[in-house]
Amino acid sequence: MADTSNSTSQSSGFTDKLKSWLSWSWTYIWAIWFAMVLVLIYVLRSPLKLQETLATASVFLNTLTPKFYVALTGTSSLISGLILIFEWWYFRKYGTSFIEQVSVSHLRPLLGGVENSSSAGLFSSVNGDAEPRPSVSECKVWRNPLNLFRGSEYSRYTWVTGKEPLTYYDMNLSAQDHQTFFTCDTQQLKPEDAVMQKAWRERNPQARIKAAYQAIELNNECATAYVLLAEEEATTITEAERLFRQALRSAGKDTNVLVYIKRRLAMCARKLGRVKEAVKMMRDLMKEFPLLGMLNIHENLLEALLEMQAYADVQAVLAKYDDISLPKSATICYTSALLKARAVSDKFSPEAASRRGLSTAEMNAVEAIHRAVEFNPHVPKYLLEMKSLILPPEHILKRGDSEAVAYAFFHLQHWKRVEGALNLLHCTWEGTFRMIPYPLEKGHLFYPYPGCTETADRELLPSFHEVSVYPKKELPFFILFTAGLCSFTAMLAMLTHQFPELMGVFAKAFFSTLFAPLGFVMDKMESFMPSSFWHQLTRI
């Protein structure tokens, strides 16, 4: 049995070596094969009547009028232009070249190619096994801590502009969140709870509202039904707050429902201008449920404290949550940068800093800005109003454009309130990219920037918003090639149409120059080899 396995392994090893040798020969000895084909064609030129065929072809080409060449170059320009338009559209939509993708996916395996080993090396495990690249599914989407109310804010935007601020993907994630967050024990599922479970899955807002009223008819104390009505039917924040208070009275001891309602009540107080009350409610909520840190209630607290300009309290919150062991966010990083910029921004001058250098405090502020920009490079363009803001989505992707929109929507006013902060950001934020390695094989202060953010952000943000992409993708080779080909053939068509005789002289001179080395080689071969040898070889 052992001898059989040894012989099998030896035969498989010989087969593998033979395959590798054949692959190597086809890869590196193709030039010799090509040269042999050229020699064979030259030897058989008399039996194949190549000279007569070439002479006939040259006579035929000489009889063609310039209109034929104009039509030929014009058609080539049109076809290459159509390919260019398709390639550009495909690149804008999918971020890659169609021709390159087809060649890599289909033609490369046929030609015996293998996957690039360098790409696998960047994602290898401790044991040396290659790990797959991060996919879109591995880019975790988070609930936006400051998400707006659908009925009183998102719907009002739709009434005014006629545009939908939320995508179906985003709303579907919210429905899944509500089902998970408000799920009761299936063995003790009450009739009104079953109705609400179906209500969260409804795509039509009116159907969800109707189901909520059905649940209230079954049980007047159904807290989740009042939550749905506060979120989607209330057209003002005041009305939403009233419904949330009704839901709080009916919530009982359900922890998830209590936390959700109290948080939304605090957000209602913040939106209605009762900021101190909102801060107190958030602090009490964090003390009452300290283990629910994944809900990021501290980000609501930071925004409210910044509105009060209680910068010492903001620093105290950051000291607790801006820890190396805790996950970061744009709110954490940019709020820390804002506090450090506040200490120096009112007196900061780029001209003075270039003459005398940066002080310690200014250096700390610049480093904090660089840290924030590295975490999320999309935020500065919104803070500096280089890109227009939209309503933030209900879910965000950390380090993505969706998180940048959500942060800037609520925090732009706080940056404007600090004198000189935006000026300092404007002067220093682009310096971050000189510190980050390219092509981003490793990060500087954080993990390498994920490559899946663009696709996930396009699912979260509405279609009328131009998604910010980082890093900027270079144009593929085939787009540049087809653009050059289209321009070159169009120029030839125009010149041939305007100056047919001159272009004919130029074409003859070009081809005579192009084939001159080949004729020189042929003459040398005929002078080197005796004519009798070529005659005998031809007869063979």
LOGU-767758 format. One record per residue: x, y, z of N, C-alpha, C in turn. Coordinates in steps of 0.2 Angstrom, whole numbers, plus 5000, padded with zeros to 4 digits. Layout:
XYZXYZXYZ/...
This chain:
500449945000500050005000500450065000/501050065004501450125004501850134998/502050074994502350074988501950114983/501250094983500750124978500750194979/500650214985500550284987501250324985/501850294986502450324984502450334976/502250284972502250284965501750334963/501250344966500750394964500950464965/501250474971501550544972502150554967/502550504965503050514961502850534954/502250504952501950514945501650584945/501350604951501050664951501550724951/502050704955502650754955502950764948/503050714944503250714937502850754933/502150744933501650774929501650854931/501750874937501750944939502350974936/502950934937503550964934503550974926/503150924923503050934916502650994914/502151004918501651054917502051124918/502451124923502751184925503251204919/503651154917504151164911503751184905/503251154903502851174897502651254898/502351264904502151334905502751384905/503251364907503851404907504151414900/504051364896504351364889503851414885/503251404886502751444882502751524884/503051534891503051594893503651634891/504251594891504951634889505251614883/504951564879505351544873504851564867/504351604868503951614863504251654857/504751694859505151734854505451694849/505751634852506151584847505651554842/505051534845504551504841504251554835/504251624837504051674833504551684827/505151684829505751684824505751624819/505551564822505551514817504951514812/504451544814503851554810504051604804/504351654806504551704801505051674796/505551634799506051604794505651554789/505151514792504851464788504451504782/504151564784503751604779504151624774/504751654776505251674771505551624766/505651564769505851504765505351484760/504751484762504151464758503851514754/504151574753503851634749503751614742/504151574739504151554732503551514731/503451454734502951404733502251444735/502251484740501651514742501451584738/501951594734501851654729501751724733/502151724738502051784743502151854739/502751854735502951914732502351934727/502051884723501551904718500951934722/500751904728500251924732500351994735/500952004737501052074739501052124734/501252104728501252154722500552164720/500152114720499452124719499052174724/499252164730498952204736499152274735/499852284734500052354733499752384727/499652354722499252384716498552404718/498252354722497552374724497452434728/497952434733497952484738498152554734/498552554729498652614725498052644721/497652594720497052614716496552644720/496552634727496052664731496152744732/495552774732495552844733495552864740/495752934741495852954748495152954752/494552954748493952944752493952874756/494252824753494252764756494652764763/495152804763495552804769495252854774/494852904771494452944776493952904780/493552864776493052824778493352774783/493952744782494252694786494452724793/494852784793495052814799494452844803/493952864799493352894803492952834806/492952774803492552724806492952694812/493652694811494052674817493952724823/493952784821493852834827493152834830/492652814826491952804829491952744834/492252694831492252624835492652634842/493252664841493652674847493252724852/492952774849492552824853491952784857/491652744854491052704857491352664863/491952634861492252594867492452634872/492752694871492952744876492352764881/491752774877491152794881490952734886/490952674883490752624887491252604893/491852614891492452604897492352654902/492252714900492152774905491552754909/490952744906490352724910490452664915/490852614913490952554917491352574923/491852614921492352634927492052674932/491552724930491252764934490752724939/490452674936489952634940490252584944/490752544941491052484945491752494947/492152554945492752564948493352524944/493252494939493752454935493552454928/494052434924494052434917493652364915/493252374910492852314908493352264904/493752294900494252254896494752224900/494952264905495452234910495152174914/494552184916494152134920494052074916/493852074910493752024906494451984904/494952024903495551984901495851954908/495751984913496051954920495651894921/494951894921494451844923494451784918/494451794912494351744907494951724903/495351774900495851764896496451734899/496651764905497251744909497251674911/496651644913496751564914496851524908/496551554902496651514896497451514894/497751574896498451574894498951544899/498651514904499051484909499351534914/499051594915499251644920498951614927/499251644932499051634939498951694942/498651694948498451754952499051784954/499051854955499651894957499751874964/500351844966500551824972500651884977/500851944975500951994979500252014982/499752014979499152034982498951984988/499051924987498951874992499351884998/499951904997500451915002500251965007/499852015005499652065010499152045015/498851985013498251965017498451895019/498951875022499151815024499051805032/498951745034498851735041499451715044/499451695050500051685054500351615051/499951575049500251505047500451515039/500351575036500651585030500051565024/499551545026498951535022498651605019/498551605013498251665010497551675013/497351735015496651755017496351795011/495751785010495351825005495351905007/495351945002495352015003494652035006/494652085010494052105013493452125008/492852095009492352105004491852155007/491352175003490852225005490552205012/490352145012490052115018490452125024/491152125024491552135030491552215032/491352255028491252325030490652335034/490752335041490152335045489852405045/489152405045488752465045488452475052/488452535054488252555061487652595060/487252595066486652635067486952705068/486652755064486852825065486652845072/487052865077486852885084486352945084/486452985079486053055078485553055073/485252985071484852985065484253025066/483953055061483353105061482753065062/482153095063481553065063481253065056/480953015054480653005047480053055046/479653055051479053095049479153165050/479553185054479553265056480153295052/480653255049481253275046481353255039/481453185039481553155032480953165027/480353155030479753165026479653235024/479853285028479753355026480253375021/480853345021481253355015480953325009/480653275009480353245003479753285000/479353315005478853355003479053424999/479653445002479953514999480253494992/480753444992481153434986480953384981/480453344984480253284979480753234979/481353234983481853184983481753134989/481953074988481953034994482653034997/482753055003483353055006483652995009/483252935009483452875012483352825006/483852775006483852725001483452665004/483252625000482952565002483352515006/483952515004484452475008484552505015/484552565016484652595023483952585027/483352595024482752585027482652505029/482952465025482852395026483252375032/483852405033484352395039483952415045/483652475045483252505050482652455052/482352425048481852375049482052315053/482652295050483052235054483252255061/483452315062483652335069483052335073/482452365071481852365075481652295077/481652255072481452185073481852155079/482552165078482952135083482952165090/482852235090482952265096482252265100/481752255096481052255100480752185100/481152135099480952065098480752035105/480252005106480051975113480151905112/480051865118480151795118479551765114/479751725109479151695105478651655108/478851625114478351585118477851625121/478051695123477551735126477351795121/477351785115477251835110476451855110/476351915112475651935112475451955105/474751955104474451975098474752045095/474752095099474952155097475752155095/476152115099476852105097476952075090/476452025089476551995082476352045076/475852085078475652135073476252185072/476652205077477152255076477752215073/477852155074478452115070478252125063/477652115061477552125054477552195051/477352245056477352315054478052335052/478552315056479252335055479452315048/479252255045479452225039479052265033/478552295034478152325029478552385025/478552385018478952435014478552495014/477852495014477452555013477452585020/477552655021477552685027476752685030/476352695025475652695027475352635030/475652575027475452515030475752505037/476352525038476652525045476252565050/476052625048475652665052474952625054/474652605049474052565050474152505054/474652465054474852415058474952435065/475252495066475352515073474652535076/474252565073473552575075473152515077/473252455073472952395074473252365081/473852375082474152345088473952385094/473852455093473552495099472852475100/472452455095471752435096471752365100/472252325099472352265103472552275110/472952325111473252335117473452415118/473052445121473152525122473852535125/474152485128474852505131475452475127/475352465121475852435116476352495115/476952485118477452545118477752545111/477952485108478252495101477752525096/477152515097476652545092476752625092/476752655099476852725099477552745097/478052705098478752715095478652725087/478352685084478252685077477952745075/477352765078476952825076477452885078/477852885083478252945084478752955079/479052895076479552905071479252925065/478752895063478552905056477852945055/477452945059476852985058476853055060/477153065066477253135069477553185064/477253235063477553285058477953345061/477953345068478353395071478753355077/479253385079479653355085479253355091/478853405092478453415098477953355098/477653345092477153285092477553215093/478153215091478553155092478653145099/478853195102479053195109478453175113/477853195112477253175115477053105115/477153075109477053005108477652965111/478252985111478752945115478652945122/478353005125478153005132477552955134/477152945129476652895129476952825129/477352815125477752755124478152735131/478452785134478852775140478352755146/477752775146477252755151477052685150/477052665144476852595143477452545142/478052565143478652525141478752465146/478552475152478652425157479352415159/479552355159480252345161480752315156/480452325149480852305144481452345143/482052325144482652365144482752395137/482752355132482852385125482352445123/481752435125481252485123481352545127/481552535134481652595138482252635136/482852605134483452635132483252675125/482952645121482752675114482352735115/481752725119481352785120481652845124/482052825129482352885133482852915129/483252885125483752915120483352965115/482852935112482452975108482153035111/481953035117481653085121482253135122/482853115124483353165125483553195118/483453165112483553195106483053245104/482453235106481853285105482053345109/482253335116482353395120482953435117/483453405114484053435111483753475105/483353445101483053485095482653535096/482253535102481853585104482153645108/482853635109483253695112483353685120/483053625123483153615130483753575131/484353605129484953565129485153535136/485153575141485353555148484953495150/484253495148483853435150484053375146/484253385139484453335135485153305138/485553345140486253325143486053285149/485653305154485553265160485153195158/484753195153484453135152484953085149/485453115145485953065142486353045147/486553085152487053065157486653005162/486053025163485652975167485652905164/485552905157485452845153486052805153/486652845152487252805152487452775159/487252815165487352785171486952725173/486252725170485852675171485952615168/486252625161486352565157487152565155/487552555159488252565157488552515152/488252455152488452405147488252415140/487852465139487552475132488052525128/488652525129489152565126489152565118/488952505115488952495108488352535105/487952565109487452615106487652685105/488252695107488652765106488252825108/487952815114487552875117488052925118/488652915120489152965121489253015115/489052995109489153035104488553085104/487953065106487453115107487653165112/487953145118488153185123488653235121/489153215117489653255115489353315110/488853305106488553355102488253405106/487853375111487453425115487953465120/488453435122488953475126489253535122/489453515116489753565111489253625110/488553605109488053655108488053705115/488153675120488253715127488853755127/489353735123490053765123490353745130/490153685133490453655139491053615137/491653655135492253615132492553575137/492553595144492853555149492453485150/491853485149491453425150491553385144/491653415138491753375132492453345132/492953375135493653345136493553285141/493153295146493053235151492753175148/492253185143491953125140492453095135/492853135132493453115127493953075131/494053095137494653055141494352985142/493752975142493452915144493352865138/493152895132493052865126493552865121/494052915121494552915116495152875118/495052815119495552765122495752715117/496352695117496652655112496352585111/495952565117495652505117494952505114/494652565113493952575111493952595104/493452565100493352585093493252665092/493552685087493552755085492952775081/492852835080492352865075492552935073/492252955068492353025066492153075072/491653065075491453115081492053115086/492353055088492853055093493453095090/493653075084494353105082494253175080/493753195077493653265075493553315081/493153285086493053325092493653335096/494053285096494753295099495153345096/495153345089495553395085495253465086/494553465086494253535087494453565094/494553525099494753555106495453575106/495853535103496553555102496653615098/496253625092496353675088496053745091/495553735096495253795099495753825103/496253795106496753825110497253875106/497353865099497853905096497553935089/496853915087496653935081496454015080/496354045086496154115086496754155084/497354135085497954175084498354145079/498154085075498554055071498654085064/499254095061499354125055499854085051/499654055045500154015041500754045040/500754115038501354155037501854155043/501554175049501954175055502254105056/501854055056502053985057502553965053/502553985046503153965042503754005043/503754065046504354095048504654075055/504254065060504554045066504453975068/504053935064503953865066503353855070/503153795071502553785075502653775082/502253805087502353795094502153725096/502253705102502053645104501253635104/500953685106500153685106499953675099/500253715094500053715087500253645084/500753615086500953555083500453495086/500253505092499753455095499153465091/498953525089498253535085498353505078/498953515075499053495068499053415068/499353385073499353315073498653285075/498253315079497653295080497153295074/497253355070496953355063497153305058/497853285058498053235054497753165056/497753155062497453095065496753085063/496353145063495653135062495553125054/495953165050495853155043496053085041/496553055044496752985042496252945043/495852955049495352905051494752915046/494552975044494052985039494253045035/494453035029494753085024494153125021/493553105021493053135018492753195022/492853205028492553255032492753325030/493353335029493553405028493253445023/493053415017492753445012492053465014/491753435018491053455020491153505026/491653505030491753555035491953625032/492353615026492553675023492053695017/491553665017490953675012491253675005/491653635004491953614997491453564994/491053534997490553484995489853504998/489253494995488653514998488453455003/488153475008487853425013487153405011/486953345013486353315012486153285019/485453265020485253235026485653175027/485853165033486253105035485853035034/486152985033485752925032485652895039/485152845040485052815046485552765048/486052745044486552705045487252735042/487752715045488352745042488952695042/489452705038489952665037490552695040/490852675045491452705048492052715043/492252775043492852795039492552805032/491952805031491652815024491352885023/491052895017490752955016490052965019/489752915021489152915025489252945032/489752915035489952945042490153015041/490553035036490753105035490153155034/489653135031489053175030488653175037/488553125040488253125047488653165052/489253165052489653205057489553285055/489753295048489753365047489053395047/488553365046487853385046487653415053/487953385059487753405065488353445068/488953445066489553475069489853535066/489553545060489853605056489753665060/489153675063489053735067489553745073/489753685076490253695081490953715079/491153695073491753715070491753785069/491153805066491153885064491153925070/490853895076490853935082491553955085/492053905084492753915086493053955081/493354015083493654065079494254035076/494354035070494954015067495053935066/494553895068494653825068494653795061/494153825057494153805050494753825046/494953885048495553905044496153865046/496253845052496753795053496653725050/496053705050495953645046496053655039/495953705036496053715029496753715027/497153745032497953755030498253685031/497953635035498353585037498153515035/497453505033497153445032497553405027/497753435021497953395016498653375017/499053395022499653375024499653295026/499053275028498953205031499153155025/499053175019499153125014499853115012/500253155014500953145014501253105019/500853085024501153045029500852975028/500352965024500052895024500452855018/500652795019501052765014500552755008/500852755002500452734996500852674992/500452624990499752624989499352594995/499452625001499052615007499052545009/499652515009499752445011499752435018/499952495022499852495029499652565031/499352575036499152645039499652675043/499552735045500052775049499852765056/499252795058499052785065498452735066/498152715060497552675060497752615055/497252565055497352515050497252545043/497452505038497452525031496752545030/496652595026495952625024495652565020/495052545022494652485018494552505011/494552455007494352465000493652454998/493252445003492552425002492052485003/492352545005491852595007491452625002/491752624996491352664990490752624989/490752554988490252514986489652524992/489852514998489452515004489052585004/489452645003489252705004488652724998/488852694992488352704987487652664989/487652614993487052584995486652625000/487052665004486852695010486552765008/486952805003486752865002486352874995/485952924995485452934989485852944982/485452924977485852924970485952994968/485653044971485753114968486453144972/486653104977487253134980487953104977/488453144976489053114973489453094978/489553024978489952994984490653014983/490953034989491653044989492052984990/492552974986492952914985493652934987/493952884991494652894993494952824994/495552804991495952854987495652864980/495852914977495652924970495852874966/495452844962495652794957495952814951/496552794949496852814943496452784937/496452814931496152794925496552734923/496152674921496452614919496752634912/497252584910497652594904497152594898/496652554898496252544892495852604890/495652644896495352704894495752754891/496452764894496852804891497052784884/497152714883497352694876496752704871/496152694873495552704868495452784867/495652824872495552894871496052914866/496752894867497252914862497052884855/496852824854496652794848496152834844/495652854848495052884845495352954843/495752994847495953054845496453054839/496853004839497352994833497052974827/496552924827496152914820495752964818/495453004822495053064820495453114817/496053124820496553174817496753154810/496853084809497053054803496553064797/495953054800495353064795495253134793/495353184797495253254796495853274791/496453254792497053274788496953244781/496753174781496753144774496153174770/495653204774495153234770495353304767/495753334771495953404769496553404765/497053354766497653354762497753284759/497353264754497453194752498153174749/498353224745499053204742499653204747/499653254751500153264756500153204760/499553184763499553124767499753054763/499553054757499852994753500552994753/500853044752501653054752501853034759/501553054764501753044771501752974772/501152944770501052864772501552824768/501752844762502252804758502952804762/503052864764503752874767503752844774/503152844777503152804784503252734783/502852704778502952634778503552604775/503852644770504552634768505052634773/504952684778505452684783505352624788/504652614789504552554794504752494792/504752474785504952414783505652414780/506052464781506752464779507152414783/507152414789507552364793507452294791/506752274789506652214787506952194781/506952244776507252234769507952224770/508252264775508952264776509152194778/508752164783508952094786508852044780/508352054776508252004771508852004766/509052064764509652064760510252034763/510352044769510952014772510951934772/510251914774510151844774510351814767/510051844762510251814755510951814753/511251874755512051874754512451824758/512151814764512551764768512451694766/511851674765511651604763511751594755/512051544753512051534745511351524743/511351544736510651534733510451454732/510951414731510851344730510551314737/510751334743510451314749509751324749/509551394748508851414748508451374743/508751354737508351314732508251244734/508751214737508751144739508251144745/508251194750507751194755507051204753/506951244748506351254745506051184742/506451154738506251084735506051034741/506451034746506250984752505551004755/
